Amino acid sequence: MSTTADGEQGATVPGGSGRVVVVGSANVDLVVDVPRHPGGGETILGGELRRNPGGKGANQAVGAARAGGADTTFVGALGHDDAADLLLASLDRGGVRTDLVERVDAATGTALITVSPDGENAIVVAPGANSHVTVGAAQAERIAAADVVLAQLEIPLDVVRAAAAARRPGALLVLNAAPSRELPDDVWAALDVLVVNEHEAADLAGATDDADPSVLAGLLLERVPAVVVTLGGEGSLVAERRPAGHLLTTVPAIAVEAVDTTGAGDTFCGVLAAALARGADLPDAARLAAAAGALAVTRPGAQDAVPDAADVVALAERAANPDRPT
């Protein structure tokens, strides 16, 4: 954290070197296009089965490296199977350091995903090897050298605690609290930035899904210094504590034709972490992340849909200066 002009701690890393460590899950995604998501007890016919590299942690690592341009290490666990080989190859293509990924005696995590014609997805995850992620001495040493540590909740909470304990003073711990679960007080106390969608925000705030995002953000700021609430096609809301009150910044979405939203949120998180690691403030990091997420939804898949950093910067600049000739 850094001190802003008004004396409050802000979610920035001044002089950051752009190093990110992502601690999280890696899954093989089994994806089927469907005319609509089935209801309870219902069977429907879908399209051909696709087998893609995924998992929130691995997706976010590729997002930070490829779309965010950060020096990115992934800390996770894989089985001794061909799904693990698929994931390692994808991480390598994405420019992610994989030397600290452990191989364990469990099946690589698997996600079952249905995608409707409007690009919306429904996901069920079998954690497998993700339940065996650990932060040992080698992982802790790499975390201690990072500017931003990014974690999610497809791994045990004790791993999030260990990652928080290993980070250096001044580094940020960013938690994408997905899938939503109750967080104990010590985890709340360790967080610098919380990233959630509207449903996760409502769960953590103890509110209803129809609550206004600004109200949800205000409730969450009682527990964490900064919050980003992603709002899908409506963009995102960045909320930060200030001595005179909460500072709220609306980051608009960039209009695109969605093909598959599976990896959009993870790409957003990865680029957000990468920008923070280079010293960007939270609203600017969210604007860059919005451009990355917009590009990601125009392509099928999760890691395969992550755009290149140059394309992300170009779209962000066009969005910020719509009247500038291209």
C-alpha positions in Angstrom: 0.0 0.0 0.0 1.1 3.6 -0.6 0.0 6.9 1.1 -2.0 9.2 -1.1 -2.0 13.0 -1.0 -5.0 13.0 1.4 -3.1 10.8 3.8 -5.0 7.6 3.2 -3.5 4.4 2.1 -4.0 3.7 -1.6 -3.8 0.4 -3.5 -0.7 1.2 -5.4 2.9 0.0 -5.6 5.1 3.1 -6.4 8.1 2.1 -8.4 6.8 -1.4 -8.8 8.9 -3.7 -11.0 5.9 -5.4 -12.6 6.3 -8.8 -10.8 3.1 -10.8 -10.1 2.7 -14.1 -8.4 -0.6 -15.8 -9.0 -1.5 -18.4 -6.4 -4.5 -20.5 -7.5 -6.3 -23.2 -9.4 -5.7 -24.8 -12.8 -8.4 -26.8 -14.5 -9.0 -28.5 -17.8 -12.3 -27.0 -19.0 -14.8 -29.4 -20.7 -17.0 -27.0 -22.6 -20.3 -27.6 -24.5 -22.3 -24.9 -26.4 -26.0 -25.2 -25.5 -29.2 -23.5 -26.8 -29.9 -22.6 -23.2 -28.7 -23.7 -19.8 -30.7 -26.7 -18.5 -33.0 -26.5 -15.5 -33.2 -28.9 -12.6 -33.8 -32.4 -13.7 -33.7 -31.4 -17.3 -31.5 -33.0 -20.1 -30.8 -31.0 -23.3 -28.6 -31.7 -26.3 -25.6 -29.5 -26.9 -22.8 -29.1 -29.4 -19.4 -30.8 -29.7 -17.3 -31.1 -26.5 -14.3 -28.9 -26.3 -11.3 -29.5 -24.0 -9.5 -26.2 -23.1 -7.0 -25.1 -20.5 -8.6 -23.1 -17.7 -8.9 -22.6 -13.9 -9.2 -19.2 -12.3 -5.6 -19.1 -11.2 -4.1 -20.3 -14.4 -6.3 -18.0 -16.5 -5.4 -15.0 -14.4 -1.7 -15.9 -14.6 -1.9 -15.9 -18.4 -3.9 -12.7 -18.2 -1.2 -11.0 -16.2 1.6 -12.2 -18.4 0.2 -12.1 -21.9 -2.4 -9.3 -21.7 -0.8 -7.4 -18.8 2.9 -7.8 -19.8 3.9 -8.7 -16.2 6.7 -11.0 -15.1 4.3 -13.6 -13.8 4.8 -16.8 -11.8 2.0 -19.3 -11.2 1.9 -21.3 -8.0 -0.5 -24.2 -8.2 -0.8 -28.0 -8.3 -1.5 -30.5 -11.2 -1.9 -34.2 -11.4 0.2 -36.7 -13.3 -2.1 -36.8 -16.4 -2.5 -35.4 -19.9 -4.7 -32.6 -18.6 -1.7 -31.3 -16.6 0.4 -31.4 -19.8 -2.2 -29.4 -21.6 -2.2 -26.8 -18.9 1.6 -26.5 -18.6 1.9 -26.1 -22.4 -0.8 -23.3 -22.3 0.9 -21.5 -19.4 4.2 -21.7 -21.2 2.7 -20.2 -24.4 1.2 -17.4 -22.2 4.6 -16.4 -20.9 4.0 -17.6 -17.4 6.8 -19.0 -15.2 5.8 -22.6 -14.2 8.8 -23.8 -12.3 7.0 -23.7 -9.0 3.9 -25.7 -10.1 3.8 -29.0 -8.1 2.7 -32.4 -9.5 0.6 -34.3 -6.9 -1.1 -37.7 -6.6 -4.6 -36.4 -7.6 -6.4 -35.8 -10.8 -5.9 -32.4 -12.4 -8.9 -30.1 -11.6 -11.8 -30.2 -14.0 -14.5 -27.6 -14.9 -17.7 -28.6 -16.6 -18.9 -25.6 -18.6 -22.0 -24.9 -20.6 -22.1 -21.8 -22.9 -25.4 -20.3 -24.2 -25.8 -18.4 -27.5 -25.3 -15.0 -25.8 -21.9 -16.1 -24.5 -23.0 -16.6 -20.8 -21.6 -19.6 -19.0 -22.5 -21.9 -16.2 -19.7 -23.7 -14.4 -19.2 -26.6 -12.0 -15.7 -27.4 -10.8 -14.2 -30.6 -9.5 -11.1 -29.3 -7.6 -8.9 -32.4 -7.8 -5.2 -31.4 -7.5 -6.2 -27.8 -6.6 -7.0 -29.0 -3.1 -3.3 -29.8 -2.7 -1.8 -26.4 -3.5 0.8 -25.4 -1.0 3.2 -22.5 -0.3 6.5 -24.0 0.5 9.9 -22.3 0.9 10.5 -21.9 -2.8 7.1 -20.5 -3.4 7.3 -18.1 -0.4 10.7 -16.8 -1.7 9.1 -15.9 -5.1 6.1 -14.4 -3.4 8.4 -12.2 -1.3 9.9 -10.8 -4.5 6.5 -9.9 -6.0 4.8 -6.5 -6.2 1.3 -8.1 -6.3 0.1 -11.4 -5.1 -3.2 -12.5 -6.7 -5.3 -15.3 -5.3 -8.8 -16.8 -5.7 -11.0 -19.2 -3.8 -10.7 -22.4 -5.8 -7.9 -23.3 -3.5 -7.8 -23.8 0.3 -8.0 -20.7 2.5 -4.9 -21.8 4.3 -3.0 -21.3 1.0 -4.3 -17.7 0.8 -3.1 -17.2 4.4 0.3 -18.6 3.5 0.6 -16.3 0.5 -0.4 -13.3 2.5 2.2 -14.1 5.2 5.0 -14.5 2.6 4.5 -11.2 0.8 6.9 -8.3 1.4 5.9 -5.0 3.1 4.5 -2.7 0.5 3.3 -5.5 -1.8 -0.4 -5.9 -2.5 -2.6 -8.9 -1.8 -5.4 -9.0 -4.3 -8.2 -11.6 -3.8 -10.7 -12.5 -6.4 -13.3 -14.0 -4.0 -14.6 -16.5 -6.5 -16.3 -18.8 -5.9 -17.9 -17.0 -3.1 -17.5 -18.3 0.4 -17.4 -16.9 3.9 -14.1 -15.3 4.8 -12.7 -15.4 8.3 -11.5 -12.2 10.0 -7.8 -12.9 9.5 -8.2 -13.3 5.8 -10.1 -10.0 5.6 -7.4 -8.3 7.6 -4.7 -9.5 5.1 -6.4 -8.1 2.0 -5.5 -4.9 0.2 -7.9 -5.2 -2.8 -11.0 -7.4 -3.2 -12.4 -8.2 -6.6 -15.9 -9.6 -6.8 -18.9 -9.6 -9.2 -22.3 -8.5 -8.0 -23.4 -11.9 -6.7 -20.1 -12.4 -4.8 -20.3 -8.9 -3.4 -23.8 -9.5 -2.1 -22.9 -12.8 -0.5 -19.9 -11.3 1.3 -21.8 -8.2 2.3 -24.7 -10.2 3.6 -27.1 -8.4 1.2 -29.5 -9.3 -1.6 -28.5 -9.6 -5.2 -30.6 -6.6 -6.1 -28.7 -4.3 -3.8 -27.1 -1.3 -5.5 -23.4 -1.9 -6.3 -22.4 1.3 -4.5 -24.1 0.1 -1.3 -22.4 -3.3 -1.6 -19.1 -1.6 -2.1 -19.6 0.6 0.9 -20.4 -2.4 3.1 -17.3 -4.3 1.9 -15.1 -1.2 2.5 -15.8 -1.8 6.2 -13.6 -4.9 5.9 -11.1 -4.1 3.2 -9.3 -0.9 2.0 -10.3 -1.2 -1.7 -13.0 -3.1 -3.7 -13.6 -3.6 -7.4 -17.1 -4.8 -8.2 -17.4 -6.1 -11.7 -20.7 -5.5 -13.4 -20.5 -7.5 -16.6 -21.7 -5.4 -19.5 -22.1 -2.4 -17.2 -18.4 -2.1 -16.5 -17.1 -2.0 -12.9 -17.2 0.0 -9.8 -13.9 0.9 -8.0 -14.3 1.8 -4.3 -11.5 3.0 -2.0 -11.4 4.3 1.5 -10.6 7.9 2.1 -10.5 10.0 5.3 -13.3 12.2 4.1 -15.4 9.2 2.9 -15.4 6.5 0.2 -14.1 7.4 -3.2 -16.2 5.7 -5.9 -15.1 5.5 -9.6 -17.2 4.1 -12.3 -15.3 2.3 -15.1 -17.5 1.8 -18.1 -17.6 -1.3 -20.1 -16.3 -1.3 -23.7 -19.0 -2.4 -26.1 -18.1 -5.6 -28.1 -20.0 -8.6 -29.5 -19.6 -11.4 -26.9 -18.8 -14.9 -28.1 -17.8 -16.5 -24.8 -17.6 -14.8 -21.4 -15.8 -17.8 -19.7 -12.4 -16.1 -19.3 -13.4 -12.5 -19.2 -13.4 -12.0 -15.5 -10.1 -13.9 -15.0 -8.4 -11.8 -17.8 -9.7 -8.7 -16.0 -8.2 -9.8 -12.7 -4.8 -10.7 -14.3 -4.4 -7.4 -16.1 -5.6 -5.5 -13.0 -2.8 -7.1 -11.0 -0.2 -6.5 -13.7 -1.1 -2.8 -13.9 -1.0 -2.4 -10.1 2.4 -4.2 -10.1 3.7 -1.5 -12.4 2.5 1.3 -10.1 -0.9 2.2 -11.6 -3.6 3.4 -9.3 -6.6 1.2 -8.9 -9.0 3.1 -11.3 -6.4 3.2 -14.1 -5.7 -0.4 -13.5 -9.4 -1.2 -13.8 -9.7 0.7 -17.1 -6.9 -1.3 -18.6 -8.4 -4.5 -17.3 -11.8 -3.5 -18.8 -10.1 -3.4 -22.2 -8.6 -6.8 -21.7 -11.8 -8.3 -20.6 -13.7 -6.8 -23.6 -11.2 -8.4 -26.0 -11.4 -11.7 -24.2 -15.2 -12.1 -24.7 -14.8 -11.8 -28.5 -13.0 -15.2 -28.6 -13.9 -18.7 -27.4 -12.2 -20.3 -24.5 -10.4 -19.0 -21.4 -6.6 -18.9 -21.7 -6.9 -19.2 -25.5 -9.0 -16.0 -25.5 -6.5 -13.9 -23.6 -5.4 -11.0 -25.8 -1.9 -9.6 -26.4 -0.8 -6.6 -24.2 -0.4 -4.3 -27.3 -4.0 -4.9 -28.3 -5.2 -4.2 -24.8 -3.3 -0.9 -24.6 -4.6 0.1 -28.0 -8.2 -0.6 -27.1 -7.9 1.2 -23.8 -6.5 4.2 -25.5 -9.3 4.3 -28.1 -11.9 3.9 -25.4 -10.3 6.8 -23.4 -10.1 9.0 -26.6 -13.1 8.1 -28.8 -12.8 11.2 -30.9 -9.1 10.7 -31.8 -8.5 9.6 -35.4 -7.3 6.0 -35.7 
